[in-house]
């Protein structure tokens, strides 16, 4: 029985991993295909990467996406941290239910509804849609994710550290900047990275709120594949996968290094 169960588990894991990662592996392999036909293998080549870097339109769209993602993630990190502090520190204040509902609404609301709502708001305000409207929309989308991550860190935070700093004469603001902020910084950084990834990947909300001169990379890719998949699309997707993979590995190594440093500091304090 145990052997059969073990074999079943292995087969299930293998099928699950194949379902998730086999299409990505095929995309990466065919990005090095020498043939212009994406379904016909013509040998190994870097031709489409060279043509991709010569495509000024694609490069400009990628640069727009990176700028929007960086700005919206930074704004979401600040606002999400403040919202998490309010929810974790202020107790059951008047309007807490409404406030938390507004913060968490984008988590469960379909992106089509969020995008349409933002579009109607910008139209009602007579605001020209473009770079800044997409940035505001992505900040609205990603703020809730930062709030959830930072709030989970604040729930288990030892407030006696802040109280000790204030007992030693440290003002509340300086106590927060010197004690609390460094301790919750990993959660804020994790929220920023998640917000950056969500903004870089978004298509639905950006398509509702974008305008001339603010074509993001997902919109550019979607508009081109409607006429057929070009080999350059495989190349740009492979580069995005590589960037995300490197970022994930770097964040994991940094987290392990920080944990090891904390363990060493704890051992040194005990000695």
LOKETOR-728534 format. One record per atom (N, C-alpha, C): residue in three letters; x, z, y negated. Coordinates in steps of 0.2 Angstrom, whole numbers, padded with zeros to 4 digits, always signed. Each point is the difference from the previous one (the first is absolute). Last residue first. Layout:
residues N
alaXZY...
end
This chain:
residues 271
unk+0129+0124-0172unk+0006+0003+0001unk+0002+0004-0006unk-0020-0012-0001unk+0000+0006+0005unk+0006+0003+0002unk-0001-0019-0014unk-0003+0006-0004unk-0001+0006+0005unk+0009-0021+0008unk+0005+0004-0004unk-0003+0006-0004unk-0015-0013+0014unk+0005+0003+0004unk+0006+0004-0004unk-0016-0014-0011unk-0003+0006+0002unk+0004+0004+0005unk+0008-0020-0009unk-0001+0004-0005unk-0003+0007+0002unk+0002-0018+0015unk+0006+0003-0001unk+0000+0005-0006unk-0019-0012+0005unk+0001+0004+0006unk+0007+0004-0002unk-0007-0016-0015unk-0004+0006-0001unk+0002+0005+0006unk+0010-0022+0000unk+0003+0004-0005unk-0004+0007-0001unk-0008-0016+0016unk+0006+0003+0002unk+0003+0005-0005unk-0019-0013-0006unk-0002+0006+0005unk+0006+0003+0002unk+0004-0019-0013unk-0003+0006-0004unk-0002+0006+0004unk+0007-0020+0011unk+0005+0003-0004unk-0002+0006-0004unk-0016-0013+0011unk+0004+0004+0005unk+0006+0003-0004unk-0013-0014-0013unk-0004+0006+0002unk+0004+0004+0005unk+0009-0021-0007unk+0000+0005-0005unk-0004+0007+0002unk-0001-0018+0015unk+0007+0003+0000unk+0001+0005-0006unk-0020-0012+0001unk+0000+0004+0006unk+0007+0004+0000unk-0004-0017-0017unk-0004+0007-0001unk+0001+0004+0006unk+0010-0021+0003unk+0004+0004-0006unk-0004+0007-0001unk-0010-0016+0014unk+0006+0003+0004unk+0003+0005-0005unk-0018-0013-0009unk-0002+0006+0005unk+0006+0003+0003unk+0005-0018-0014unk-0003+0006-0004unk-0002+0005+0005unk+0006-0020+0010unk+0006+0003-0003unk-0002+0006-0004unk-0017-0013+0008unk+0003+0003+0006unk+0006+0004-0003unk-0012-0013-0015unk-0004+0006+0002unk+0004+0003+0006unk+0009-0020-0008unk+0001+0005-0005unk-0004+0007+0002unk-0001-0019+0015unk+0007+0003+0000unk+0000+0005-0006unk-0020-0012+0001unk+0001+0004+0006unk+0007+0004+0000unk-0004-0016-0016unk-0004+0006-0002unk+0000+0004+0006unk+0011-0020+0003unk+0004+0004-0005unk-0004+0006-0001unk-0011-0016+0013unk+0006+0004+0004unk+0004+0004-0005unk-0017-0013-0009unk-0003+0005+0004unk+0005+0004+0004unk+0006-0019-0012unk-0001+0005-0005unk-0003+0006+0004unk+0004-0019+0013unk+0006+0003-0003unk-0001+0005-0004unk-0018-0012+0008unk+0003+0004+0006unk+0006+0003-0003unk-0010-0015-0014unk-0004+0006+0000unk+0003+0005+0006unk+0010-0022-0003unk+0002+0005-0005unk-0004+0007+0000unk-0006-0020+0014unk+0005+0005+0002unk+0003+0005-0005unk-0026-0008-0002unk+0007-0003-0001unk+0005+0004+0003unk-0027-0003+0005unk+0005+0004+0000unk+0007-0003-0001unk-0025-0008-0010unk+0004-0001+0006unk+0006+0005-0001unk-0018-0001-0015unk+0002-0007+0000unk+0004-0001+0006unk-0006+0022-0006unk-0007-0004+0001unk+0001-0007+0001unk+0018+0015-0005unk-0001-0001+0007unk-0007-0003+0001unk+0008+0005-0022unk+0004-0005+0003unk-0002-0001+0008unk-0010+0017-0014unk-0002-0006-0002unk+0004-0006+0003unk+0006+0022+0006unk-0007-0001+0002unk-0002-0007-0002unk+0020+0008-0008unk+0001-0001+0007unk-0007-0003+0003unk+0001+0009-0022unk+0004-0007+0001unk+0000-0002+0007unk-0009+0021-0005unk-0004-0005-0002unk+0003-0007+0001unk+0013+0019+0005unk-0005-0001+0005unk-0005-0006-0002unk+0017+0006-0016unk+0003-0004+0006unk-0006+0000+0005unk-0008+0001-0025unk+0005+0004+0004unk+0001-0004+0006unk-0007-0007-0026unk-0001-0001+0007unk+0005+0004+0005unk-0005-0002-0026unk+0001+0006+0004unk-0002-0001+0008unk-0002-0016-0019unk+0006+0003-0001unk+0002+0006+0004unk-0026-0006-0005unk+0006-0004+0000unk+0007+0003-0001unk-0017+0015+0012unk-0001-0005-0005unk+0005-0004-0001unk-0012+0021+0017unk+0005-0003-0003unk-0002-0006-0005unk-0014+0016+0014unk+0003+0002-0007unk+0005-0004-0003unk-0010-0003+0022unk-0006+0001-0004unk+0003+0001-0007unk+0015-0003+0018unk-0004-0006-0002unk-0005+0000-0004unk+0012+0020+0007unk+0004-0005-0005unk-0004-0006-0001unk-0009+0014+0016unk-0001+0003-0007unk+0004-0004-0005unk+0003-0007+0023unk-0007+0000-0002unk-0001+0002-0007unk+0022+0001+0011unk-0003-0007-0002unk-0007+0000-0003unk+0024+0017+0005unk-0007-0001-0001unk-0002-0007-0002unk+0022+0011+0006unk-0003-0004+0005unk-0008-0002-0002unk+0016+0013-0014unk+0003-0006+0002unk-0004-0004+0005unk-0008+0021-0006unk+0000-0004-0006unk+0003-0007+0002unk+0002+0017+0016unk-0007-0002-0001unk-0001-0005-0006unk+0021+0010+0003unk-0001-0005+0006unk-0007-0002-0001unk+0007+0016-0016unk+0003-0006-0001unk-0001-0005+0006unk-0009+0021+0002unk-0003-0003-0005unk+0003-0007-0002unk+0010+0014+0016unk-0006-0002+0003unk-0004-0004-0006unk+0020+0010-0007unk+0002-0005+0005unk-0007-0003+0003unk-0002+0019-0014unk+0002-0006-0004unk+0002-0006+0005unk-0005+0021+0010unk-0006-0003-0003unk+0001-0006-0004unk+0018+0012+0009unk-0004-0003+0005unk-0006-0004-0002unk+0013+0013-0015unk+0003-0006+0001unk-0003-0004+0006unk-0009+0021-0006unk-0001-0005-0006unk+0004-0006+0002unk+0004+0017+0015unk-0007-0002+0000unk-0002-0005-0005unk+0021+0010-0001unk+0000-0004+0006unk-0007-0003+0001unk+0003+0016-0018unk+0003-0006-0001unk+0000-0005+0006unk-0006+0024-0003unk-0005-0005+0002unk+0002-0007-0001unk+0015+0018-0005unk-0003+0002+0007unk-0005-0005+0002unk+0010-0001-0023unk+0004-0002+0005unk-0002+0001+0008unk-0015+0007-0018unk+0001-0007+0000unk+0006-0002+0005unk-0005+0024-0004unk-0005-0004+0003unk+0002-0007+0001unk+0016+0013-0012unk-0002+0003+0007unk-0005-0004+0004unk+0008-0005-0023unk+0006+0002+0003unk-0001+0002+0007unk-0018-0007-0015unk+0005-0006+0001unk+0006+0002+0004unk-0018+0016-0004unk-0002-0006+0004unk+0005-0005+0001unk+0005+0019-0013unk+0000+0002+0007unk-0003-0006+0004unk+0000-0003-0023unk+0007+0000+0003unk+0000+0002+0007unk-0020+0002-0011unk+0002-0007+0000unk+0007-0001+0003unk-0008+0022-0004unk-0004-0003+0006unk+0002-0008+0000unk+0019+0017-0009unk-0007-0001-0002unk-0004-0005+0006unk+0019+0019+0004unk+0000-0007+0000unk-0007-0002-0003unk+0010+0023+0006unk+0000-0002-0007unk-0001-0008-0001unk+0000+0014+0020unk+0007+0000-0002unk+0000-0003-0007unk-0020+0000+0012unk+0002+0007-0001unk+0007+0001-0003unk-0009-0021+0006unk-0003+0002-0006unk+0002+0008-0001unk+0008-0010+0020unk+0003-0004-0006unk-0003+0003-0007unk-0010+0007+0020unk+0007+0003-0001unk+0004-0003-0006unk-0021-0009+0006unk-0001+0006-0002unk+0007+0004-0001unk-0001-0021+0011unk-0001-0001-0007unk-0001+0007-0004unk+0003+0001+0023unk+0006-0003-0003unk-0001-0001-0008unk-0018+0006+0015unk+0005+0006-0002unk+0006-0002-0003unk-0017-0015+0009unk+0000+0001-0007unk+0004+0006-0002unk+0000-0018+0021unk+0001+0007-0002unk+0001+0002-0007unk-0013-0021+0014unk+0005+0002-0005unk+0000+0007-0001unk-0015-0015+0013unk+0005+0004+0004unk+0006+0003-0005unk-0017-0015-0009unk-0004+0005+0004unk+0005+0005+0003unk+0008-0019-0011unk-0001+0006-0004unk-0004+0005+0003unk+0005-0021+0011unk+0006+0004-0001unk-0001+0006-0004unk-0018-0015+0003unk+0002+0003+0006unk+0006+0004+0000unk-0007-0012-0019unk-0004+0006+0001unk+0002+0003+0007unk+0010-0020-0006unk+0003+0006-0004unk-0004+0006+0001unk-0008-0020+0011unk+0007+0002+0003unk+0003+0006-0004unk-0021-0009-0007unk-0001+0003+0007unk+0007+0002+0002unk+0000-0012-0021unk-0004+0007+0000unk+0000+0003+0007unk+0008-0022-0001unk+0005+0005-0003unk-0003+0007+0000unk-0015-0017+0005unk+0005+0001+0006unk+0005+0005-0002unk-0016-0007-0016unk-0003+0004+0005unk+0005+0002+0005unk+0006-0017-0017unk+0000+0007-0002unk-0003+0005+0005unk+0000-0024+0002unk+0006+0003+0003unk+0000+0008-0002unk-0016-0017-0009unk+0000+0000+0007unk+0004+0005+0003unk+0000-0003-0023unk-0006+0003+0002unk+0000+0001+0007unk+0017-0012-0009unk+0001+0007-0001unk-0006+0004+0002unk-0001-0023+0000unk+0004+0003+0006unk+0002+0007-0001unk-0012-0011-0017unk-0004+0000+0006unk+0004+0003+0006unk+0011-0003-0021unk-0005+0005+0000unk-0004+0001+0006unk+0015-0018-0002unk+0004+0006+0001unk-0005+0006+0000unk-0009-0021-0004unk+0002+0000+0007unk+0004+0007+0001unk-0005-0006-0022unk-0006+0002+0004unk+0001+0001+0007unk+0018-0007-0014unk-0002+0007-0001unk-0007+0002+0004unk+0008-0023+0001unk+0005+0004+0003unk-0002+0008-0001unk-0020-0016-0004unk+0007-0002+0001unk+0004+0005+0003unk-0025-0006-0014unk+0003+0002+0006unk+0007-0003+0001unk-0014+0008-0022unk+0002-0006+0003unk+0004+0003+0006unk-0021+0012-0011unk+0007+0001+0001unk+0002-0007+0003unk-0022+0011-0007unk+0002-0007-0003unk+0008+0000+0000unk-0016+0017+0009unk+0005+0002-0005unk+0003-0006-0003unk-0015-0004+0018unk-0004+0004-0005unk+0005+0002-0006unk+0010-0011+0018unk-0004-0004-0003unk-0004+0003-0006unk+0013+0013+0015unk+0004-0003-0005unk-0004-0006-0004unk-0011+0013+0017unk+0002+0004-0006unk+0004-0004-0005unk-0007-0011+0020unk-0005+0001-0005unk+0002+0005-0006unk+0016-0003+0017unk-0002-0006-0003unk-0005+0000-0005unk+0004+0018+0014unk+0005+0000-0005unk-0001-0007-0004unk-0014+0003+0018unk-0001+0005-0005unk+0005+0000-0006unk+0003-0014+0019unk-0006-0002-0004unk-0001+0005-0005unk+0016+0006+0015unk+0003-0006-0004unk-0006-0002-0005unk-0005+0017+0016unk+0004+0002-0005unk+0002-0005-0005unk-0012-0006+0019unk-0004+0003-0005unk+0004+0003-0006unk+0011-0011+0018unk-0004-0004-0004unk-0005+0003-0005unk+0013+0013+0015unk+0004-0003-0005unk-0004-0005-0004unk-0011+0021+0013unk+0002-0007+0001unk+0004-0003-0006unk-0002+0027+0004unk-0004-0006-0003unk+0003-0006+0002unk+0009+0022+0005unk-0005-0002+0005unk-0004-0006-0003unk+0019+0009-0012unk+0002+0001+0007unk-0005-0003+0005unk-0003+0002-0024unk+0003-0006+0002unk+0002+0000+0007unk-0010+0020-0010unk-0005-0005+0001unk+0004-0007+0003unk+0009+0023-0007unk+0000-0003+0007unk-0004-0006+0001unk+0001+0011-0022unk+0007-0001+0002unk+0000-0004+0007unk-0021+0007-0009unk+0003-0006-0003unk+0007-0001+0002unk-0010+0019+0009unk-0003-0006+0002unk+0002-0006-0003unk+0008+0021-0007unk+0003-0002+0006unk-0003-0006+0003unk-0009+0008-0020unk+0006-0002-0001unk+0004-0002+0006unk-0022+0009+0001unk+0000-0006-0003unk+0007-0003-0001unk-0002+0022+0008unk-0002-0005+0005unk-0001-0007-0003unk+0007+0018-0014unk+0005-0002+0005unk-0002-0005+0005unk-0011+0011-0020unk+0001-0007+0001unk+0005-0002+0005unk+0002+0024-0009unk-0006-0004-0001unk+0001-0007+0000unk+0016+0016+0015unk-0002-0001-0007unk-0006-0004-0001unk+0014+0012+0019unk-0006-0003+0000unk-0003+0000-0007unk+0027+0001+0004unk-0005+0003+0003unk-0007-0004+0000unk+0023-0005-0009unk-0005+0003-0005unk-0006+0003+0004unk+0020-0011+0010unk+0002+0007-0003unk-0006+0002-0004unk+0000-0020+0014unk+0003+0005+0004unk+0001+0007-0004unk-0009-0020-0010unk-0004+0001+0006unk+0003+0006+0004unk+0011-0008-0019unk-0006+0002-0002unk-0005+0003+0006unk+0021-0011+0004unk+0001+0007-0003unk-0007+0003-0002unk+0000-0022+0007unk+0002+0004+0006unk+0001+0007-0003unk-0003-0017-0016unk-0006+0002+0003unk+0001+0004+0006unk+0019-0006-0011unk-0004+0004-0004unk-0006+0001+0003unk+0013-0015+0011unk+0003+0007+0000unk-0004+0005-0004unk-0006-0023-0001unk-0001+0003+0007unk+0002+0007+0000unk+0006-0013-0019unk-0007+0002+0000unk-0002+0004+0007unk+0022-0009-0001unk-0001+0005-0006unk-0007+0003+0001unk+0005-0018+0014unk+0004+0006+0002unk-0001+0006-0005unk-0009-0021-0004unk-0004+0003+0005unk+0004+0006+0002unk+0011-0014-0015unk-0006+0003-0003unk-0004+0004+0005unk+0018-0012+0009unk+0002+0006-0005unk-0005+0003-0003unk-0005-0019+0013unk+0002+0006+0004unk+0002+0006-0004unk-0006-0020-0011unk-0006+0003+0002unk+0002+0006+0005unk+0018-0014-0009unk-0004+0004-0005unk-0006+0004+0003unk+0013-0013+0015unk+0004+0005-0003unk-0004+0004-0005unk-0010-0019+0009unk+0000+0005+0005unk+0004+0006-0003unk-0001-0020-0013unk-0007+0004+0001unk+0001+0006+0004unk+0019-0014-0001unk-0001+0004-0006unk-0007+0004+0000unk+0005-0014+0018unk+0005+0006+0000unk-0001+0004-0006unk-0012-0021+0002unk-0003+0005+0005unk+0004+0007+0000unk+0007-0019-0013unk-0006+0003-0003unk-0002+0006+0005unk+0017-0013+0007unk+0003+0004-0005unk-0006+0004-0003unk-0005-0017+0016unk+0003+0006+0003unk+0003+0005-0005unk-0008-0020-0007unk-0006+0004+0002unk+0003+0006+0004unk+0016-0016-0008unk-0004+0004-0006unk-0006+0004+0003unk+0012-0013+0016unk+0004+0005-0003unk-0003+0004-0006unk-0011-0019+0009unk+0000+0005+0005unk+0004+0006-0003unk+0001-0019-0013unk-0007+0003+0000unk-0001+0006+0005unk+0020-0013-0001unk+0000+0004-0006unk-0007+0004+0000unk+0015-0011+0020unk-0007+0000-0002unk-0001+0005-0006unk+0021-0002+0013unk-0001-0005-0005unk-0007-0001-0003unk+0005+0015+0018unk+0003+0003-0006unk+0001-0006-0006unk-0010-0006+0021unk-0004+0005-0003unk+0003+0003-0006unk+0012-0016+0013unk-0006-0003-0004unk-0004+0005-0004unk+0017+0007+0015unk+0003-0003-0006unk-0005-0003-0005unk-0007+0009+0021unk+0002+0005-0005unk+0003-0002-0006unk-0006-0015+0017unk-0006+0002-0003unk+0002+0006-0005unk+0017-0009+0014unk-0002-0005-0005unk-0006+0003-0004unk+0015+0008+0019unk-0002+0004-0006unk-0003-0004-0005unk+0000-0003+0029unk+0003-0002-0007unk-0002+0005-0005unk-0002-0008+0029unk+0001+0005-0005unk+0003-0003-0007unk-0017-0013+0018unk+0007+0003-0001unk+0001+0005-0005unk-0021-0012+0005unk+0005-0005-0001unk+0007+0003-0001unk-0028+0005+0008unk+0007+0003+0000unk+0005-0006-0001unk-0027+0002-0007unk+0005-0004+0004unk+0007+0003-0001unk-0020+0007-0012unk-0002+0001+0007unk+0005-0003+0005unk+0001-0001-0024unk+0001+0007+0002unk-0002+0001+0007unk+0010-0022-0013unk-0006+0002+0003unk+0001+0007+0003unk+0018-0010-0010unk-0005+0001-0005unk-0006+0002+0003unk+0024+0004+0012unk-0005-0004-0001unk-0005+0002-0006unk+0019+0013+0008unk+0002-0006-0004unk-0006-0005-0001unk-0001+0028+0003unk-0001-0006+0003unk+0002-0006-0004unk-0001+0025-0004unk+0007-0004+0001unk-0001-0006+0004unk-0019+0014-0004unk+0003-0001-0007unk+0007-0003+0000unk-0012+0006+0020unk-0001-0007-0002unk+0001-0001-0008unk+0004+0021+0011unk+0004-0005+0004unk-0002-0007-0003unk-0012+0018-0009unk+0007+0001-0001unk+0004-0006+0003unk-0023+0002+0006unk+0001-0002-0007unk+0007+0000-0002unk-0005+0009+0021unk-0001-0008+0000unk+0001-0002-0007unk+0000+0023+0002unk+0006-0003+0003unk+0000-0007+0000unk-0020+0011-0007unk+0006+0001-0005unk+0006-0003+0003unk-0018+0000+0015unk-0001-0004-0005unk+0005+0000-0006unk+0001+0016+0018unk+0002-0007+0002unk-0001-0005-0006unk-0005+0024-0002unk+0006-0002-0002unk+0002-0007+0002unk-0021+0013+0006unk+0001+0001-0007unk+0006-0004-0003unk-0007-0002+0023unk-0006-0002-0005unk+0002+0001-0007unk+0015+0008+0017unk+0000-0007-0001unk-0006-0003-0004unk+0001+0023+0004unk+0006-0002-0004unk+0000-0008-0001unk-0016+0009+0014unk-0001+0002-0007unk+0005-0002-0004unk+0003-0003+0023unk-0005-0005-0003unk-0002+0002-0007unk+0015+0015+0011unk+0003-0007+0000unk-0005-0005-0003unk-0008+0022+0005unk+0005+0000-0006unk+0003-0007-0001unk-0014+0002+0019unk-0004+0001-0006unk+0004+0000-0007unk+0011+0000+0022unk-0003-0006-0002unk-0004+0000-0006unk+0009+0020+0007unk+0005-0005-0002unk-0003-0006-0002unk-0014+0016+0009unk+0002+0001-0006unk+0005-0004-0003unk-0007-0003+0022unk-0005-0002-0004unk+0002+0002-0008unk+0014+0007+0017unk+0000-0007+0000unk-0005-0003-0005unk+0000+0023+0005unk+0006-0002-0004unk+0000-0007-0001unk-0017+0008+0014unk-0001+0002-0007unk+0006-0002-0004unk+0002-0003+0023unk-0004-0005-0003unk-0002+0001-0007unk+0014+0016+0011unk+0003-0007-0001unk-0004-0005-0003unk-0009+0021+0006unk+0004+0000-0006unk+0004-0006-0001unk-0014+0002+0019unk-0004+0000-0006unk+0004+0000-0006
end
